Each structure stands twice: as C-alpha cells, then as structure tokens.
C-alpha cells in the first residue's frame, strides 16, 4: 500500500497467517501495529481497514513487506527458511516512489531480511533506515508504552 507521494515506508518481514487469511496488514488481533497507528495517526483498529490505510496514506506513509514469498511453518519470522526468501522488487518500488526518505523496519527480522536480500541489489539507498521494536505479540520483551514511544519517530518529521 503506497501512494505515489509517500515519504516514509514501514516494512514488515512477511505477513503472518492471520494477515494472509484476512488480506490485511497486521490482522492478528494481538498485534499492536494498528493500536499504535491509532494513537499516533488516528488509524486505530476501530476504524474499517480501508479507512486505516487512508490515514496512513494521508500521512505520507507507505506499508509493505520485505519478503514477497518464502517457506515458513506458522507465522513466526524465526520459521522463515532463509534459502527460500524471495524479496519484493524494491528497485521498481523506489523508482515508482522517489519521495521515500525514511524506511522504518517493524522489528529486527524485517531489517535483517532487507539488509541481506535487498540492500546488496540496490544502487545505494540514500534514505534513513530505522529499526523499531516489533509490534508482534511474539515480541513481549517491551510493553505497549515503550513500543509506542519508539514508534512515535514515524510522526516526528
């Protein structure tokens, strides 16, 4: 999901089973992503999904995943078979969205996958890269308030 004039890009690793089933980003009810977007941008889970996407788009935010396809049992990033990863076409994406200035990774896995499978194939990325704490319910090391504080950087500029 990206408008042509997007300035920021939020990248997940690969959608989990709930998201794939629903055809929506961050569809697992315990994932904090939409709750955080609600607190930061008014794009909370109470809104219909298209309205949430519209709020992100209006804020200049694009939403995508590093991985287009892979083998994985279940939804955990740790279960992704490294050799099976097929990254999305970022060369094309950045050509279509030249205004992207900042890339925010939803967790360590998204950042590592991007650095391993995407960055070496690009002719440089003159963008700011920021790893944020995962909004996944599997990442319980940080509480909601701490995650929200870290994620507030997406609205700082």
C-alpha positions as CSV (number, residue, x, y, z in Angstrom):
1,X,0.0,0.0,0.0
2,X,1.7,3.2,-1.2
3,X,0.7,6.5,-2.7
4,X,3.0,7.9,-5.3
5,X,3.9,10.8,-3.0
6,X,4.8,8.7,0.1
7,X,7.7,9.9,2.1
8,X,8.1,7.2,4.7
9,X,8.0,3.4,4.3
10,X,7.1,0.9,7.0
11,X,8.4,-2.6,6.3
12,X,7.4,-5.8,7.9
13,X,9.1,-9.1,7.2
14,X,6.4,-11.4,5.7
15,X,2.7,-11.4,6.6
16,X,1.6,-13.9,9.2
17,X,-1.2,-16.4,8.7
18,X,-3.9,-14.1,10.1
19,X,-2.9,-11.3,7.8
20,X,-2.6,-13.6,4.7
21,X,-6.0,-15.1,5.6
22,X,-7.7,-11.6,6.0
23,X,-5.8,-10.0,3.1
24,X,-4.9,-7.2,5.5
25,X,-1.6,-6.0,7.1
26,X,-1.2,-6.8,10.8
27,X,-4.6,-8.6,11.1
28,X,-3.7,-10.6,14.2
29,X,-5.8,-9.1,16.9
30,X,-3.0,-9.0,19.4
31,X,-0.5,-7.3,17.1
32,X,0.0,-3.8,18.4
33,X,0.5,-2.2,15.0
34,X,-2.9,-0.7,14.5
35,X,-3.3,0.3,18.1
36,X,0.0,2.2,17.7
37,X,-1.2,3.8,14.4
38,X,-4.4,4.7,16.2
39,X,-2.5,6.6,19.0
40,X,-0.1,8.3,16.5
41,X,-2.3,8.9,13.4
42,X,-5.9,8.1,14.4
43,X,-5.7,4.9,12.3
44,X,-6.8,2.6,15.1
45,X,-8.4,-0.9,14.9
46,X,-11.9,0.5,15.5
47,X,-11.8,2.1,12.0
48,X,-12.6,0.0,9.0
49,X,-9.4,-1.3,7.3
50,X,-9.7,0.9,4.2
51,X,-10.0,4.0,6.5
52,X,-6.9,3.0,8.4
53,X,-4.9,2.7,5.2
54,X,-6.3,6.1,4.0
55,X,-5.0,7.7,7.3
56,X,-1.5,6.2,6.7
57,X,-1.6,7.4,3.1
58,X,-2.7,10.9,4.1
59,X,0.3,11.0,6.5
60,X,2.7,10.1,3.6
61,X,3.3,6.6,4.9
62,X,3.6,3.5,2.7
63,X,3.2,0.0,4.1
64,X,4.9,-3.1,2.6
65,X,6.9,-6.2,3.4
66,X,10.5,-7.2,2.6
67,X,9.6,-10.7,1.6
68,X,7.3,-11.5,-1.4
69,X,7.4,-15.2,-0.9
70,X,9.1,-17.8,1.3
71,X,8.7,-21.2,3.0
72,X,7.6,-20.9,6.6
73,X,5.6,-23.1,9.0
74,X,3.3,-20.8,11.1
75,X,3.7,-17.1,11.4
76,X,6.9,-16.6,13.3
77,X,9.8,-14.8,11.5
78,X,12.2,-17.3,13.0
79,X,10.5,-20.1,11.0
80,X,11.3,-18.5,7.6
81,X,13.6,-20.8,5.7
82,X,16.4,-18.5,4.8
83,X,17.2,-20.1,1.4
84,X,13.6,-19.8,0.3
85,X,13.3,-16.0,0.6
86,X,12.2,-14.0,-2.4
87,X,12.3,-10.3,-1.8
88,X,9.9,-7.8,-3.2
89,X,11.1,-5.7,-6.1
90,X,12.4,-2.7,-4.3
91,X,14.3,-1.3,-7.3
92,X,10.9,-0.9,-9.0
93,X,9.2,0.3,-5.8
94,X,11.8,3.1,-5.2
95,X,11.6,4.1,-8.9
96,X,7.8,4.5,-8.5
97,X,8.1,6.2,-5.1
98,X,11.1,8.5,-5.4
99,X,10.0,10.6,-2.4
100,X,10.6,7.9,0.2
101,X,13.1,9.4,2.6
102,X,12.8,7.1,5.6
103,X,12.5,3.4,5.9
104,X,11.2,2.0,9.2
105,X,11.5,-1.7,10.0
106,X,8.9,-3.4,12.1
107,X,11.4,-5.4,14.1
108,X,14.8,-6.9,13.7
109,X,13.8,-9.6,11.2
110,X,12.5,-7.1,8.7
111,X,15.7,-5.1,8.9
112,X,17.9,-8.2,8.7
113,X,16.0,-9.5,5.7
114,X,16.2,-6.1,3.9
115,X,19.9,-5.8,4.6
116,X,20.6,-9.4,3.4
117,X,18.2,-9.7,0.4
118,X,17.5,-6.2,-0.8
119,X,20.2,-3.7,0.1
120,X,23.0,-5.5,-1.8
121,X,20.9,-5.4,-5.0
122,X,20.2,-1.7,-4.9
123,X,22.4,1.1,-6.2
124,X,22.7,2.6,-2.8
125,X,19.8,3.7,-0.6
126,X,20.1,7.4,0.2
127,X,17.4,7.0,2.8
128,X,17.4,6.9,6.6
129,X,17.0,3.4,7.9
130,X,15.3,2.9,11.4
131,X,14.7,-0.3,13.2
132,X,11.7,-0.1,15.5
133,X,10.5,-2.7,18.0
134,X,8.3,-5.4,16.5
135,X,4.6,-4.9,17.1
136,X,4.1,-8.7,17.0
137,X,2.6,-10.3,20.1
138,X,5.6,-12.7,20.0
139,X,7.8,-9.7,20.9
140,X,6.8,-9.3,24.5
141,X,10.1,-8.0,25.8
142,X,8.8,-4.4,25.5
143,X,5.5,-3.2,26.8
144,X,3.0,-1.2,24.8
145,X,4.1,2.2,26.2
146,X,7.7,1.5,25.3
147,X,6.8,0.4,21.8
148,X,4.5,3.4,21.3
149,X,7.3,5.8,22.4
150,X,9.8,4.2,19.9
151,X,7.2,4.2,17.1
152,X,6.5,8.0,17.6
153,X,9.5,8.7,15.4
154,X,7.4,8.0,12.4
155,X,5.5,11.2,13.0
156,X,8.5,13.3,14.2
157,X,9.4,14.7,10.8
